[in-house]
Each structure stands twice: as C-alpha cells, then as structure tokens.
Amino acid sequence: MIKCAVVGGGAWGTAIADLLRRNGHDVSLWAFEQDVAKSISKHNENLRFLKGHKLAPGIRGSSDIASVVQGAQIVVFATPSIVLRQMSRAAAPSVGAGVPVVVATKGIEQGTHALMTDVVASEIPQAPVVALSGPSFAVEVVRCQPTAVVLASVDESVVKSTQQIFNSPYFRTYSHSDVTGVELGGALKNVMAVATGVADGLGLGFNARAALITRGLAEMIRLGTSLGAEASTFAGLAGLGDLVLTCTGSLSRNREVGVEVGKGKALADVLRGKETVAEGVVAAKSALELATKQGITMPIVEAVNRVLFDGQHPREAMGELMTRELRAEADR
C-alpha cells in the first residue's frame, strides 16, 4: 500500500481515485467543490459528477490541497487543462522530491502551447512527471469495465513503477517513452471529436464520420511528427484508440458539443450551464495556433475553429473540407 493523492474531483479524478483505492492504496482526493469532497468522504459517492456510482470505501475527500498532497508517494493531476498550472503551483510546496507526478489531464495550454506534462514539470521541478492517456470514459472505469491506457515518461524506471500502481484486472496499463506523441494524441482527439459531432449533428452519415476520423488522425500525425513525436504512437491507445472512442462514444462530451453545434445551436448556448469541461473546445484554438507556428496545415482543426469561434455555418465548413484541392492520401 502506498499513499496516493489525486488532485481533481471531477468524474475522471474520482474514477482514478476509486481505481487506486480498489488496488489497495491509501487515497486522498482534492476537489474544488466542498460538497464533492464531503460526499466522497461521507457517502463513498461523487454526487455531483458521478451520481449513482458507489466508490471503494475509504477515499478521503478534501478541499485543502496541501493536506491531500503532503506525504503522498504519488500525485495524480486530473483537473481541467485551463487550471492545471494554477493547481500544480498550489500543490508544489507539498510534493516531496522525487515523488512521481502523473498527469491525467489532456490538453494544450492556451498562450504557451505547452503540453500538460510540461506545465506540471515547470511548476513542480523536483518531481518526475508521467503522462496518462488512452480511451477511458470515467463512468466505465468506475464500473470496473475493461479499459487499457498508456503511461508515458522519459524515465523508464518511473513509468514502470507507475504501471504497477495503476494496473488492475480491469485497468490495463502500457508504458511508452514518447511523451509528446501520447500527450498530443490525447489533446487533439478532442478537437476531432467536436468535428465528428458536428457531422453527426448535420446528419451526414457514417461515411463522413469515418472520413473525419481517418483524416483527423492524419492531421494529428502531421503536427505530432513536426514536434518530434513518433508517427507510430498515434496508431496506439493514446492516438487511434482514444480518437475512435471519443469520436463515436455516446458518453463523449466533446462529440456531444459538436452534435449540438451541428444542429444549429450557438456554442455559448451549448456550453451554458454545463459543469463539465469539453476540452476539445479549449484545445481547438491552441492546436490551430501551434500548427500555424509549425507551418502545418490542419484543415479539420481550421474548420472547427471557424465553426466554433468565427460563426461559419457547419454545413458550409463541411462543404469546404470536401472541395479542397485534390491531393495524395499520403501527403503530409
């Protein structure tokens, strides 16, 4: 048994805390919402974000980040990307030297274009950082349904020890050294899920969905390799695996946002009142800025940005994708 700290009381952070507790570890979870922390401690349930799903007994919820992180032998961040730097900075003084930090947040930081592990590493330099990514809806993890993910780090010994902590009969962990590829796969697939949701909202059919997934993967590889990632990484769990799940699964928040936009709703109206974050909306701008900086063309990402932020009609954007200049499929 080791002492684990999970920072982030949303559905994903709660599912990770439950997994670690079921694996026999001592688990504390930090939640911004005091009612979430209280319901987890008192009722073994996240009544706000995972209502109806009982958690493994013994998880301690708290809204005091220092008390959660202090003395932990492993720290996991599962916050929205837009607050990850703030929360890692708040936790930094309580993270012991050499304590592994696992980043389960997927995204590209706005403004800096930093990947999530880079954000955490810059704020907690005393700790080795590991990225966790792959096809994993929180509600299915908390139901103990079979799931496979990838853990990535440049430190082989750290990633192998982390594998052991997370692995279970229903949660299989694979290791990887391509942190950039694993992180970009997790971030960019959310943008592609918005695009496929838009197509579904327009009623364009399964052919269009398959085309968007496939060409979306090509865009992900194009940007990833320009930043030093391995093309093969995108054929794995953090690339194709997560892409397929998020673009087709009914539990995908990003796809759901795209569906509503495709049906004609304004983005502001779709997002209004939602407590959960659709990371694809946040990542769309950063992905386009990063692609522009790298001199990379990403037509689907460009179309998503025009629809979400520039007021272009979804059907017009899809039409433009279909009438682009002809090219070879293998072109990058």
C-alpha positions as CSV (number, residue, x, y, z in Angstrom):
1,M,0.0,0.0,0.0
2,I,1.2,3.5,-0.9
3,K,-0.2,6.9,-0.1
4,C,-1.8,8.4,-3.2
5,A,-3.1,12.0,-3.8
6,V,-5.5,12.8,-6.6
7,V,-6.0,16.4,-7.5
8,G,-9.3,16.9,-9.3
9,G,-12.7,15.9,-8.1
10,G,-14.5,15.6,-11.4
11,A,-15.6,12.4,-12.9
12,W,-12.1,11.4,-14.2
13,G,-10.3,12.3,-11.0
14,T,-12.9,10.4,-9.0
15,A,-12.6,7.3,-11.2
16,I,-8.8,7.3,-10.8
17,A,-9.1,7.7,-7.0
18,D,-11.5,4.7,-7.0
19,L,-9.2,2.6,-9.1
20,L,-6.2,3.3,-6.8
21,R,-8.3,2.5,-3.7
22,R,-9.5,-0.7,-5.3
23,N,-5.9,-1.5,-5.9
24,G,-5.3,-1.4,-2.1
25,H,-3.7,2.0,-1.8
26,D,-4.3,4.8,0.7
27,V,-6.1,7.5,-1.3
28,S,-7.0,11.2,-0.7
29,L,-8.7,13.3,-3.3
30,W,-8.8,17.1,-3.6
31,A,-11.9,18.7,-5.0
32,F,-12.6,22.3,-5.6
33,E,-16.2,21.9,-4.7
34,Q,-16.6,21.3,-1.0
35,D,-19.8,19.3,-1.5
36,V,-17.9,16.9,-3.7
37,A,-15.2,16.3,-1.1
38,K,-17.8,15.8,1.6
39,S,-20.0,13.4,-0.4
40,I,-16.9,11.3,-1.3
41,S,-15.8,11.1,2.4
42,K,-19.2,10.5,3.9
43,H,-21.2,8.7,1.2
44,N,-18.5,7.0,-0.9
45,E,-20.0,8.7,-3.9
46,N,-19.4,11.8,-6.0
47,L,-23.0,13.0,-6.0
48,R,-22.3,15.9,-8.4
49,F,-20.2,14.3,-11.2
50,L,-20.7,10.5,-10.8
51,K,-24.0,10.2,-9.1
52,G,-25.3,6.6,-8.8
53,H,-21.9,5.0,-8.7
54,K,-20.6,3.8,-5.4
55,L,-16.9,4.2,-4.8
56,A,-14.5,1.9,-3.0
57,P,-14.8,2.8,0.8
58,G,-12.0,4.8,2.4
59,I,-11.3,7.5,-0.1
60,R,-10.8,10.8,1.8
61,G,-12.2,13.9,0.1
62,S,-10.8,17.3,1.0
63,S,-10.8,20.9,-0.4
64,D,-7.4,21.5,1.3
65,I,-4.8,20.7,-1.4
66,A,-1.8,20.8,1.0
67,S,-3.3,18.2,3.3
68,V,-4.1,16.0,0.4
69,V,-0.7,16.1,-1.3
70,Q,1.5,16.3,1.8
71,G,3.4,13.0,2.3
72,A,1.9,11.4,-0.8
73,Q,4.1,8.8,-2.6
74,I,2.5,9.5,-5.9
75,V,0.4,12.5,-7.0
76,V,-2.1,12.5,-9.8
77,F,-3.5,15.6,-11.5
78,A,-6.9,15.2,-13.2
79,T,-8.1,18.9,-13.4
80,P,-9.3,20.8,-16.4
81,S,-6.4,21.9,-18.6
82,I,-7.2,25.6,-18.0
83,V,-6.5,25.4,-14.3
84,L,-3.7,22.8,-14.3
85,R,-0.9,25.3,-13.9
86,Q,-2.7,27.0,-11.1
87,M,-3.3,23.8,-9.2
88,S,0.2,22.3,-9.8
89,R,1.6,25.6,-8.5
90,A,-0.6,25.3,-5.4
91,A,0.4,21.7,-4.8
92,A,4.2,22.2,-5.5
93,P,5.3,23.1,-2.0
94,S,3.8,19.9,-0.6
95,V,5.2,17.5,-3.2
96,G,8.2,15.7,-2.0
97,A,11.4,15.5,-4.0
98,G,11.4,12.5,-6.4
99,V,7.7,11.8,-5.9
100,P,6.2,10.7,-9.2
101,V,3.5,13.1,-10.6
102,V,1.0,11.5,-13.0
103,V,-0.8,14.0,-15.4
104,A,-4.2,12.6,-16.4
105,T,-5.3,16.0,-17.9
106,K,-5.4,16.2,-21.7
107,G,-4.8,19.5,-23.5
108,I,-2.6,22.2,-24.9
109,E,-2.1,25.2,-22.6
110,Q,-3.5,28.4,-24.0
111,G,-1.0,31.0,-24.8
112,T,2.2,29.0,-24.2
113,H,1.1,25.9,-26.2
114,A,2.8,23.8,-23.6
115,L,1.8,20.2,-23.2
116,M,0.3,19.2,-19.8
117,T,3.4,17.4,-18.5
118,D,5.5,20.4,-19.4
119,V,3.1,22.6,-17.4
120,V,3.4,20.4,-14.3
121,A,7.2,19.9,-14.8
122,S,7.7,23.7,-14.8
123,E,5.7,24.2,-11.6
124,I,7.0,21.1,-9.8
125,P,10.6,20.7,-11.0
126,Q,11.5,18.4,-8.1
127,A,9.3,15.6,-9.4
128,P,9.5,13.1,-12.3
129,V,6.4,13.5,-14.5
130,V,4.3,10.8,-16.2
131,A,1.5,11.3,-18.8
132,L,-1.6,9.1,-18.6
133,S,-3.7,8.9,-21.7
134,G,-5.9,6.5,-23.7
135,P,-9.5,5.6,-24.3
136,S,-11.1,5.8,-20.9
137,F,-14.6,7.1,-20.1
138,A,-14.7,7.8,-16.4
139,V,-18.0,6.1,-15.8
140,E,-16.8,2.9,-17.4
141,V,-13.7,2.9,-15.3
142,V,-15.7,3.4,-12.1
143,R,-17.9,0.5,-13.2
144,C,-14.8,-1.7,-13.4
145,Q,-15.3,-2.3,-17.1
146,P,-12.2,-3.4,-19.1
147,T,-10.0,-0.4,-20.0
148,A,-6.5,0.0,-21.4
149,V,-4.3,3.1,-21.2
150,V,-0.8,4.2,-21.7
151,L,1.6,5.8,-19.3
152,A,4.5,7.8,-20.8
153,S,7.7,9.1,-19.4
154,V,11.3,9.6,-20.4
155,D,12.3,7.9,-17.1
156,E,11.8,4.1,-17.7
157,S,12.0,3.2,-14.0
158,V,9.4,5.7,-13.0
159,V,6.9,4.7,-15.7
160,K,7.3,1.0,-14.8
161,S,6.7,1.6,-11.2
162,T,3.7,3.7,-12.0
163,Q,2.4,0.9,-14.2
164,Q,2.3,-1.4,-11.2
165,I,0.4,1.1,-9.1
166,F,-2.3,1.7,-11.6
167,N,-2.6,-1.7,-13.2
168,S,-5.6,-3.9,-12.2
169,P,-7.6,-6.8,-13.7
170,Y,-9.9,-4.3,-15.4
171,F,-7.5,-1.4,-16.0
172,R,-4.5,-2.5,-18.1
173,T,-1.5,-0.2,-18.4
174,Y,1.1,0.0,-21.1
175,S,4.3,2.0,-21.0
176,H,5.7,4.4,-23.6
177,S,8.6,6.8,-23.9
178,D,7.1,9.1,-26.5
179,V,5.6,11.7,-24.1
180,T,4.9,14.2,-26.9
181,G,3.1,11.8,-29.0
182,V,1.0,10.4,-26.2
183,E,0.1,13.9,-25.0
184,L,-0.8,15.3,-28.4
185,G,-2.9,12.3,-29.2
186,G,-4.9,12.9,-26.0
187,A,-5.3,16.6,-26.7
188,L,-6.0,16.6,-30.5
189,K,-8.5,13.7,-30.5
190,N,-10.9,16.0,-28.5
191,V,-10.9,18.5,-31.4
192,M,-11.6,15.8,-33.9
193,A,-14.5,14.6,-31.7
194,V,-16.1,18.0,-31.9
195,A,-15.7,17.8,-35.7
196,T,-17.3,14.3,-35.9
197,G,-20.1,15.5,-33.6
198,V,-20.8,18.4,-35.9
199,A,-21.1,16.0,-38.8
200,D,-23.4,13.8,-36.8
201,G,-25.5,16.8,-35.9
202,L,-25.8,17.6,-39.5
203,G,-26.9,14.1,-40.3
204,L,-24.1,13.5,-42.7
205,G,-23.9,9.7,-42.0
206,F,-21.3,7.1,-41.1
207,N,-19.2,7.6,-44.2
208,A,-18.5,11.2,-43.2
209,R,-17.7,10.2,-39.6
210,A,-15.2,7.6,-40.8
211,A,-13.6,10.1,-43.2
212,L,-13.2,12.7,-40.4
213,I,-11.7,10.2,-38.0
214,T,-9.2,8.9,-40.6
215,R,-8.2,12.3,-41.9
216,G,-8.2,13.7,-38.4
217,L,-5.6,11.1,-37.5
218,A,-3.5,12.2,-40.4
219,E,-3.6,15.8,-39.1
220,M,-2.6,14.6,-35.6
221,I,0.4,12.7,-37.0
222,R,1.4,15.7,-39.2
223,L,1.5,18.0,-36.2
224,G,3.0,15.4,-33.9
225,T,5.9,14.5,-36.0
226,S,6.7,18.1,-36.6
227,L,7.2,18.4,-32.9
228,G,9.3,15.3,-32.6
229,A,6.7,12.7,-31.8
230,E,6.8,9.2,-33.3
231,A,4.2,8.6,-36.0
232,S,3.6,5.1,-34.7
233,T,2.5,6.5,-31.3
234,F,-0.7,7.7,-33.0
235,A,-1.6,4.2,-34.0
236,G,-1.7,3.2,-30.3
237,L,-4.1,3.7,-27.4
238,A,-3.4,7.5,-26.9
239,G,-3.9,8.1,-30.6
240,L,-6.2,5.9,-32.7
241,G,-7.7,4.2,-29.6
242,D,-8.8,7.4,-27.9
243,L,-9.7,9.0,-31.2
244,V,-12.2,6.3,-32.1
245,L,-13.7,6.2,-28.6
246,T,-14.2,10.0,-28.3
247,C,-15.5,10.4,-31.9
248,T,-18.0,7.6,-31.7
249,G,-18.9,7.1,-28.0
250,S,-22.2,8.4,-26.7
251,L,-20.5,9.4,-23.4
252,S,-18.1,11.8,-25.2
253,R,-18.6,15.4,-24.0
254,N,-16.7,16.7,-27.0
255,R,-18.8,14.8,-29.5
256,E,-21.9,15.9,-27.7
257,V,-20.9,19.6,-28.0
258,G,-20.3,19.1,-31.7
259,V,-23.6,17.4,-32.2
260,E,-25.5,20.4,-30.7
261,V,-23.5,22.9,-32.8
262,G,-24.2,20.8,-35.9
263,K,-27.9,21.0,-35.1
264,G,-27.7,24.8,-35.2
265,K,-27.1,25.9,-31.6
266,A,-24.6,28.6,-30.8
267,L,-21.5,27.4,-28.8
268,A,-22.3,29.7,-25.9
269,D,-25.8,28.2,-25.6
270,V,-24.4,24.7,-25.8
271,L,-21.9,25.3,-23.0
272,R,-24.1,27.4,-20.8
273,G,-24.9,25.7,-17.5
274,K,-22.5,22.7,-18.1
275,E,-20.3,21.9,-15.1
276,T,-18.1,19.6,-17.1
277,V,-15.4,20.8,-19.5
278,A,-15.3,19.9,-23.2
279,E,-11.6,20.0,-23.7
280,G,-11.9,20.0,-27.5
281,V,-13.3,23.5,-27.4
282,V,-10.4,24.7,-25.3
283,A,-7.8,22.8,-27.4
284,A,-9.1,23.9,-30.8
285,K,-7.6,27.4,-30.7
286,S,-4.3,26.2,-29.2
287,A,-4.0,23.4,-31.7
288,L,-4.5,25.8,-34.6
289,E,-2.0,28.3,-33.2
290,L,0.5,25.5,-32.7
291,A,0.0,24.2,-36.2
292,T,0.4,27.7,-37.7
293,K,3.6,28.2,-35.7
294,Q,4.9,24.8,-37.0
295,G,3.9,25.6,-40.6
296,I,1.5,22.6,-40.6
297,T,-1.9,22.5,-42.4
298,M,-4.7,21.0,-40.3
299,P,-7.9,21.6,-42.4
300,I,-10.3,19.9,-39.9
301,V,-8.9,21.9,-36.9
302,E,-9.2,25.0,-39.0
303,A,-12.9,24.2,-39.8
304,V,-13.7,23.5,-36.2
305,N,-12.3,26.9,-35.2
306,R,-14.3,28.7,-37.9
307,V,-17.5,27.0,-36.8
308,L,-17.0,27.4,-33.1
309,F,-15.5,30.9,-33.0
310,D,-16.0,32.7,-36.3
311,G,-19.7,32.0,-36.9
312,Q,-19.3,29.9,-40.0
313,H,-22.3,27.6,-40.7
314,P,-21.3,23.9,-40.0
315,R,-22.6,22.7,-43.4
316,E,-20.5,25.3,-45.2
317,A,-17.4,24.3,-43.3
318,M,-18.0,20.6,-44.2
319,G,-18.6,21.6,-47.8
320,E,-15.2,23.4,-47.8
321,L,-13.5,20.3,-46.5
322,M,-15.0,18.2,-49.3
323,T,-14.0,20.7,-52.1
324,R,-10.4,21.3,-51.1
325,E,-7.7,20.9,-53.8
326,L,-7.1,17.2,-54.6
327,R,-4.0,15.6,-53.2
328,A,-2.4,12.2,-52.5
329,E,-3.6,10.5,-49.3
330,A,-0.1,10.0,-48.1
331,D,0.8,13.7,-48.4
332,R,1.9,15.4,-45.2
